[in-house]
Amino acid sequence: MSLYGYQLRFGLILGVVFLLVVNKVAEKIEEGKNGKKLNMLLFSVTLHNIPEGMAVGVCFAGFLSGNSGIALFEAIILAIGIAIQNIPEGAIISMPLKMEGKSKGKAFLSGVLSGIVEPIAAGITVLLINAVVPLLPYLLSFAAGAMIFVVVEELVPEMHTGLKSKLGVIGVTIGFVLMMVLDIALG
């Protein structure tokens, strides 16, 4: 197996273990409170956005270096793709907050703020490209592990309650098909 395969496995496992520990700490802090799920979701989506921003930063840094073979169009397409998938991620944050009684403005702002780390991470990555590139496989797989934990622990069980079950399956299918189409069309 290649070094890249080990990096991906290590980062993925580290992301899941990290969220397991954070979840345990959150349970202790939030005992008796109803907000644990929302806090975990907000934390993991925000955490997951950092390596996404770094990936965009790597693309733009590659373009700016002039010798990487990355075209400006490719960097822009990646940024647009990540921006598109941030819309449902923001909704994942905003909708439960609205249902918990937060105002529309506060719920929307929370969804937006969970994604604000992406352009910040992209900018820092462009500035520190030589230090960040070797860590990127670990960071991206770490983010994937964190999101897998949240999806399996919180979202899938929630999706199977009441009438949400069929809607959830349809949503996941549409999202998967859309990502495959984008991957092939823009790949």
C-alpha positions as CSV (number, residue, x, y, z in Angstrom):
1,M,0.0,0.0,0.0
2,S,1.2,3.5,-0.8
3,L,2.1,6.1,1.7
4,Y,-1.0,8.1,0.6
5,G,-3.2,5.2,1.5
6,Y,-1.8,5.1,5.0
7,Q,-2.2,8.8,5.3
8,L,-5.8,8.6,4.4
9,R,-6.5,5.8,6.8
10,F,-4.6,7.4,9.6
11,G,-6.4,10.8,9.2
12,L,-9.8,9.1,8.9
13,I,-9.4,7.1,12.0
14,L,-8.0,10.1,13.9
15,G,-11.0,12.2,12.8
16,V,-13.4,9.6,14.2
17,V,-11.5,9.1,17.4
18,F,-11.2,12.9,17.9
19,L,-15.0,13.3,17.5
20,L,-15.6,10.3,19.9
21,V,-13.5,12.2,22.5
22,V,-15.2,15.5,21.8
23,N,-18.6,13.8,22.0
24,K,-17.8,12.3,25.4
25,V,-16.6,15.6,26.7
26,A,-19.8,17.3,25.3
27,E,-21.9,14.7,27.0
28,K,-20.3,15.6,30.4
29,I,-20.7,19.3,29.8
30,E,-24.2,19.1,28.4
31,E,-25.7,16.6,30.8
32,G,-29.4,17.3,31.1
33,K,-29.3,19.9,28.3
34,N,-30.9,19.4,24.9
35,G,-28.2,21.1,22.8
36,K,-25.5,18.4,22.6
37,K,-26.6,17.3,19.1
38,L,-26.6,20.8,17.7
39,N,-23.3,21.7,19.3
40,M,-21.7,18.5,17.9
41,L,-23.1,19.2,14.5
42,L,-22.0,22.8,14.5
43,F,-18.5,21.9,15.7
44,S,-18.0,19.1,13.2
45,V,-19.3,21.0,10.2
46,T,-17.0,23.9,11.1
47,L,-14.1,21.6,11.7
48,H,-14.8,19.9,8.4
49,N,-14.7,23.2,6.6
50,I,-11.1,24.0,7.5
51,P,-9.5,21.3,5.3
52,E,-11.9,22.2,2.5
53,G,-10.7,25.7,2.6
54,M,-7.2,24.5,2.6
55,A,-7.8,22.4,-0.5
56,V,-9.0,25.5,-2.3
57,G,-6.0,27.4,-1.0
58,V,-3.6,24.6,-2.3
59,C,-5.2,24.9,-5.8
60,F,-4.9,28.7,-5.9
61,A,-1.3,28.5,-4.6
62,G,-0.5,25.9,-7.3
63,F,-1.9,28.3,-9.9
64,L,0.0,31.2,-8.5
65,S,3.3,29.3,-8.4
66,G,3.0,28.9,-12.2
67,N,4.8,25.5,-12.3
68,S,2.2,23.1,-10.9
69,G,0.1,22.6,-14.0
70,I,-3.0,24.0,-12.2
71,A,-5.0,26.4,-14.3
72,L,-6.9,29.3,-12.9
73,F,-10.1,27.7,-14.3
74,E,-9.4,24.5,-12.2
75,A,-8.9,26.5,-9.0
76,I,-12.1,28.5,-9.6
77,I,-14.1,25.3,-10.4
78,L,-13.0,23.7,-7.1
79,A,-13.9,26.8,-5.2
80,I,-17.4,26.9,-6.9
81,G,-17.9,23.2,-6.2
82,I,-17.1,23.6,-2.5
83,A,-19.2,26.7,-2.3
84,I,-22.2,24.8,-3.8
85,Q,-21.9,22.0,-1.3
86,N,-21.6,24.6,1.5
87,I,-25.2,25.6,0.9
88,P,-26.7,22.4,2.4
89,E,-24.0,22.4,5.1
90,G,-25.2,25.8,6.2
91,A,-28.8,24.6,6.1
92,I,-27.8,21.6,8.3
93,I,-26.8,24.1,10.9
94,S,-29.5,26.7,10.4
95,M,-32.6,24.6,10.2
96,P,-32.2,22.8,13.5
97,L,-31.4,26.1,15.2
98,K,-34.6,27.6,13.8
99,M,-36.5,24.6,15.0
100,E,-35.0,25.0,18.5
101,G,-36.5,28.5,18.6
102,K,-33.6,30.7,17.4
103,S,-34.6,33.7,15.2
104,K,-34.2,33.3,11.4
105,G,-31.4,35.8,11.4
106,K,-29.4,34.1,14.2
107,A,-30.0,30.6,12.6
108,F,-28.9,31.9,9.2
109,L,-25.9,33.7,10.7
110,S,-24.8,30.5,12.5
111,G,-24.9,28.6,9.2
112,V,-22.9,31.2,7.5
113,L,-20.3,31.5,10.3
114,S,-19.8,27.7,10.2
115,G,-18.4,28.2,6.7
116,I,-16.5,31.4,7.2
117,V,-13.5,29.3,8.3
118,E,-13.1,28.1,4.7
119,P,-11.9,31.4,3.1
120,I,-9.7,32.0,6.1
121,A,-8.1,28.5,5.8
122,A,-7.7,29.1,2.1
123,G,-5.9,32.4,2.6
124,I,-3.6,30.9,5.3
125,T,-2.8,27.9,3.1
126,V,-1.8,30.2,0.2
127,L,0.5,32.0,2.6
128,L,2.0,28.9,4.2
129,I,1.8,26.5,1.2
130,N,5.1,24.8,1.7
131,A,4.3,23.8,5.3
132,V,0.7,22.8,4.6
133,V,0.8,20.7,1.5
134,P,2.5,17.7,3.2
135,L,-0.2,17.7,5.8
136,L,-3.2,18.1,3.5
137,P,-4.0,14.3,3.0
138,Y,-4.1,14.0,6.8
139,L,-6.2,17.1,7.3
140,L,-8.7,16.2,4.5
141,S,-9.1,12.6,5.8
142,F,-9.4,13.9,9.3
143,A,-12.3,16.1,8.3
144,A,-13.9,13.1,6.5
145,G,-13.6,11.0,9.6
146,A,-15.2,13.8,11.7
147,M,-18.1,14.1,9.3
148,I,-18.6,10.3,9.1
149,F,-18.9,10.2,12.9
150,V,-21.5,13.0,12.9
151,V,-23.5,11.5,10.0
152,V,-23.6,8.0,11.5
153,E,-24.0,9.1,15.2
154,E,-26.5,11.9,14.8
155,L,-27.9,12.4,11.3
156,V,-28.7,8.9,10.1
157,P,-30.7,7.9,13.3
158,E,-32.5,11.3,13.1
159,M,-33.3,10.7,9.4
160,H,-35.2,7.5,10.3
161,T,-37.8,9.1,12.5
162,G,-41.3,9.6,11.2
163,L,-41.9,10.7,7.6
164,K,-38.2,11.9,7.3
165,S,-37.0,8.4,6.3
166,K,-38.0,8.4,2.7
167,L,-37.2,12.0,2.3
168,G,-33.7,11.4,3.7
169,V,-33.0,8.5,1.3
170,I,-34.2,10.7,-1.6
171,G,-32.0,13.6,-0.4
172,V,-28.9,11.4,0.0
173,T,-29.4,9.8,-3.4
174,I,-29.9,13.2,-5.2
175,G,-26.8,14.6,-3.4
176,F,-24.7,11.6,-4.4
177,V,-25.8,11.7,-8.0
178,L,-25.2,15.4,-8.2
179,M,-21.7,15.0,-6.8
180,M,-20.9,12.2,-9.3
181,V,-22.2,14.3,-12.2
182,L,-20.0,17.2,-11.1
183,D,-17.0,14.9,-10.6
184,I,-17.4,13.6,-14.1
185,A,-18.3,16.9,-15.8
186,L,-15.6,18.9,-14.1
187,G,-13.1,16.2,-13.3
